[in-house]
């Protein structure tokens, strides 16, 4: 009679939070459509939120979107442009 195989160990399922969508300096420059030196100035002056790991600076996509939204310039409503000055 053949020996029974041991039961396969059950896999333990663990929950992992989704990793943040991180971007590099070069990717940030491409997203903002600016020069890499401008990104370096933003980092040096702490004008953009970033994650620093060793020498590497990474940017969370949600922070990039917030940065873009904070620099949005809204146009004046056209009905205000037609008012006579007093």
Secondary structure, DSSP 4 states (H G I P E B T S, - for coil): -PPPPPPPPPPPP---PPPP-EE-HHHHHHHHT--HHHHHHHHHTT-S--EEETTEEEEEHHHHHHHHHHT--PPPPHHHHTSPP-
